[in-house]
Structures are given as structure tokens and as C-alpha cells.
Amino acid sequence: MCTFWAVLNRLGIPLPSSFHGTDNGALHPFLMHYLVPETRDEKTRSRTAALCLSLWKRSGGYEDLFGMQACTRMVIGERTHFPEHKVKIYQKGEGWAHDLWIFHSHWATDDFMMHSLKEENFKPFPADDAGQKRCRDSLLNYEPNDACHVVFPVLRKLNVDKCKAGTEGWLMEGRLQIDNETRKKIYDKMAYRVLKQQEHTWIRAWSSWARRPERSSMFELTFPASH
């Protein structure tokens, strides 16, 4: 892990003047270059890798950014474990953290960490039974629902002094709890939808790029020589 971050810090991925996705966006081209070294040089780079960088350079929104991410995954391939680089890519549902909105603020006992919790975005959980049912139904069908998007699932703030003594714990909103089996089903459904979106975005991006007369002029990432 230390080696990975040391390389990331040494290479210093340059961000293009586009909707680049900051650190989360840059991580994908970096992994492509780190795990597939021949993509670092324009002379040895495949057409697919060149497309990935072109998509990143002219990205105008989340759809373009998603296309770049899907493209780099295509270059890296289906392999998920790279012991020679001390890198492992976890499948959806197997990692140790997820964004709050993925489960419409619901939680399960298998969850370890929830990300993207910002107090200024929190909304109250619907008090009526009908509203709560709509939240649950939209979750199970993996459909958008702004009313349930960022409900804070913790009922009280932690007492830091008790945390230090090991006597404090999270008090979770019980109405937002789902069982672990349901959690897995939602992840599986999400993974399938993401795969289909990747296929669609990939085909559209490749067709569009192939028709561009300037496609030979790629955005170049300059990597220092490895030591």
C-alpha cells in the first residue's frame, strides 16, 4: 500500500481542463498506467487506451467521466488481483465502504463504513407510513427517490469521551435497516445496471471517437522514468 501511494505521489497525474472528476477521476487513468505500463507512452499505447485519455480530456459531465472510467476498466481487463503491484480491485458489494445514497440511506449489519455524509444535505426521514414504504420500494427497485436520498441514519452524535473509553456505539435509525440478503440483492442489481451502462457508454464513445478527424492528437500524460 505504501509503495502504491508513493508511486501515485511521484507520478503526479496532471488534470486536464475538463470535467475531470478530481482525485476520483484521476485514479482511473493512474491505475491504467500503473497496472498496464505500456499505456504510459503514446508510441506503445493501444487505441483503446488512447480513447480513454481522449474521453478524459474532453469530458463535459458525469456521463463522459463514466465513459472514461469504463474505458480504463476495459484496458485493465477482468483481472482484479495484481500481487506484483500490491493492488486488488474489489467487486461491488465486497469493499469496506459505500456512498450513503446507494442504499437510499438504508443500512445493514454487514456495512462497515458509509461515505458521502454531509450534514447540509440531510433530509428528515418521512414520518408517514406511505412515505417510508415509497423509500423502501424505490430502494428495492433501484429507482431514484430524492426524499430518501440523504437521510442521516444515525440518531445521535457520538460522545467522544465514551469513544475513548470504548463504551460508546452508534445508535442507528431502525426504520432504515435492511437485512444482509436484501443488501446483496441490491448490490447485484446495481452491478448489472452499471455493466449495461458501461457497455452502452463504451459503444457510443468508441463510435464517436472513431469519426473524429483529430483523434490522432491524444492527451499525453507524462510519467517520469521509473527507478
C-alpha positions in Angstrom: 0.0 0.0 0.0 2.8 2.4 0.9 4.5 1.6 -2.4 1.3 2.3 -4.3 0.8 5.8 -2.8 4.5 6.6 -3.1 4.2 5.9 -6.9 1.0 8.0 -7.1 2.7 10.9 -5.4 5.8 10.6 -7.5 4.0 10.5 -10.8 1.7 13.4 -10.1 -1.2 12.8 -12.6 -1.9 16.1 -14.5 -5.6 17.0 -14.6 -7.0 18.1 -18.0 -9.0 21.3 -18.4 -12.3 19.4 -18.4 -14.8 17.8 -16.1 -12.1 15.6 -14.8 -13.6 14.3 -11.5 -10.7 15.5 -9.4 -9.0 12.7 -7.4 -11.7 10.1 -8.0 -11.4 10.7 -11.8 -7.6 10.8 -11.9 -7.4 7.5 -10.0 -8.7 5.6 -13.1 -6.0 6.8 -15.7 -3.4 6.3 -13.0 -4.4 2.7 -12.4 -4.4 2.1 -16.1 -0.9 3.4 -16.4 0.3 1.8 -13.2 -1.1 -1.7 -14.0 -0.6 -1.6 -17.8 2.8 0.2 -18.2 2.8 0.2 -22.0 -0.1 2.7 -21.9 2.2 5.4 -20.4 3.9 6.0 -23.8 2.0 7.2 -26.8 4.2 5.0 -29.0 3.2 1.8 -27.2 -0.3 2.8 -26.2 -3.2 0.9 -27.7 -6.1 2.7 -29.5 -8.4 1.8 -26.6 -6.0 3.4 -24.0 -5.7 6.5 -26.3 -9.5 6.7 -26.3 -9.7 6.6 -22.5 -7.4 9.7 -22.3 -9.2 11.4 -25.1 -12.5 10.9 -23.2 -11.0 12.4 -20.1 -9.5 15.4 -21.9 -12.9 16.4 -23.4 -15.2 15.3 -20.6 -18.1 17.6 -20.1 -20.1 15.9 -17.4 -20.6 12.7 -15.4 -21.6 10.7 -18.4 -18.3 11.4 -20.1 -16.5 10.7 -16.9 -18.3 7.4 -16.5 -17.3 6.6 -20.1 -13.6 7.2 -19.3 -13.8 5.0 -16.2 -15.5 2.2 -18.2 -12.8 2.6 -20.8 -9.9 2.3 -18.4 -11.5 -0.8 -16.9 -11.6 -2.3 -20.4 -7.9 -1.7 -20.8 -7.0 -3.2 -17.4 -9.2 -6.2 -18.1 -11.2 -8.5 -15.9 -8.3 -9.3 -13.6 -8.8 -7.9 -10.1 -5.7 -9.0 -8.2 -2.2 -7.7 -9.0 0.1 -9.0 -6.4 3.2 -7.8 -8.2 1.9 -4.2 -7.7 0.2 -5.0 -4.3 -3.2 -3.9 -5.8 -6.6 -5.6 -5.5 -9.8 -4.2 -7.1 -12.9 -5.3 -5.2 -16.2 -6.1 -6.8 -19.3 -4.1 -5.9 -20.5 -5.1 -2.5 -17.2 -6.6 -1.4 -15.4 -3.3 -0.4 -15.5 -1.8 3.1 -17.3 1.4 2.3 -20.1 2.7 0.1 -21.8 6.1 -0.5 -24.9 6.7 1.5 -27.1 7.4 -1.5 -26.5 3.9 -3.0 -29.0 2.4 -0.5 -31.2 5.5 -0.1 -29.7 5.9 3.3 -30.6 2.4 4.4 -28.0 0.2 6.3 -27.3 -3.4 7.1 -25.2 -5.1 9.8 -22.7 -6.1 7.1 -21.9 -2.4 6.4 -18.6 -1.2 7.8 -18.4 2.4 6.6 -20.8 4.8 4.9 -19.3 7.6 2.8 -20.7 10.9 1.4 -22.5 12.1 4.6 -22.8 15.8 4.5 -24.9 17.5 7.2 -26.0 20.3 4.9 -27.6 17.8 2.6 -29.6 15.8 5.1 -33.3 15.5 4.9 -35.7 14.1 7.5 -36.9 10.5 7.1 -40.6 10.6 6.0 -42.8 10.3 9.1 -45.8 8.7 7.5 -46.0 5.0 6.7 -46.7 5.7 3.0 -43.6 7.8 2.6 -41.5 5.2 4.3 -42.9 2.5 2.0 -42.0 4.6 -1.0 -38.5 4.8 0.2 -38.2 1.1 0.7 -39.9 0.3 -2.7 -37.6 2.7 -4.6 -34.6 1.1 -2.9 -35.6 -2.4 -3.8 -36.3 -1.4 -7.4 -33.1 0.7 -7.5 -35.0 3.8 -8.5 -34.2 7.5 -7.7 -36.1 9.0 -4.7 -34.9 12.4 -3.5 -37.0 12.1 -0.3 -34.8 9.2 0.9 -31.6 10.1 -0.8 -29.6 11.5 2.1 -31.5 10.8 5.3 -29.0 10.6 8.2 -29.2 7.0 9.5 -27.6 7.8 12.9 -29.9 9.1 15.6 -27.4 10.9 17.9 -23.9 12.3 17.8 -21.1 10.2 19.4 -19.8 11.1 22.8 -16.0 11.3 22.1 -15.1 10.7 25.7 -17.1 7.5 25.8 -15.4 6.5 22.5 -12.0 6.8 24.0 -13.2 4.5 26.9 -14.7 2.0 24.4 -18.2 2.4 25.9 -19.9 4.4 23.1 -21.6 3.0 20.0 -23.7 4.1 17.0 -27.4 4.5 17.6 -28.9 3.7 14.2 -32.3 4.6 12.7 -34.1 1.2 12.9 -36.6 2.2 10.2 -33.7 2.3 7.7 -32.3 -1.1 8.5 -32.4 -3.8 5.8 -31.2 -7.4 6.1 -27.9 -8.5 4.6 -29.6 -10.7 1.9 -31.5 -7.7 0.6 -28.3 -5.7 0.7 -26.6 -8.2 -1.6 -29.6 -8.3 -4.0 -29.4 -4.6 -4.3 -25.7 -4.7 -5.0 -26.2 -7.4 -7.6 -28.9 -5.4 -9.4 -26.7 -2.3 -9.3 -23.7 -4.1 -10.6 -25.8 -5.4 -13.6 -27.1 -2.0 -14.4 -23.6 -0.5 -14.2 -22.3 -3.2 -16.5 -25.1 -2.4 -19.1 -24.4 1.3 -18.8 -20.7 0.7 -19.3 -21.4 -1.3 -22.5 -23.7 1.4 -23.8 -21.3 4.2 -23.0 -18.3 2.3 -24.4 -20.0 1.6 -27.7 -21.2 5.2 -28.0 -17.8 6.7 -27.1 -15.9 4.4 -29.4 -18.2 5.2 -32.4 -18.0 8.9 -31.7 -14.2 9.0 -31.3 -13.6 6.8 -34.4 -15.3 9.5 -36.5 -13.2 12.4 -35.1 -10.5 13.7 -37.5 -8.3 14.9 -34.7 -8.3 11.6 -32.9 -4.6 11.1 -33.6 -3.8 14.0 -31.3 -4.2 12.5 -27.8 -3.9 14.0 -24.4 -0.5 12.9 -23.2 0.3 12.1 -19.6 4.0 12.4 -18.9 5.4 9.9 -16.5 8.9 10.3 -15.1 11.2 7.4 -15.7 10.8 4.6 -13.2 13.7 3.9 -10.8 
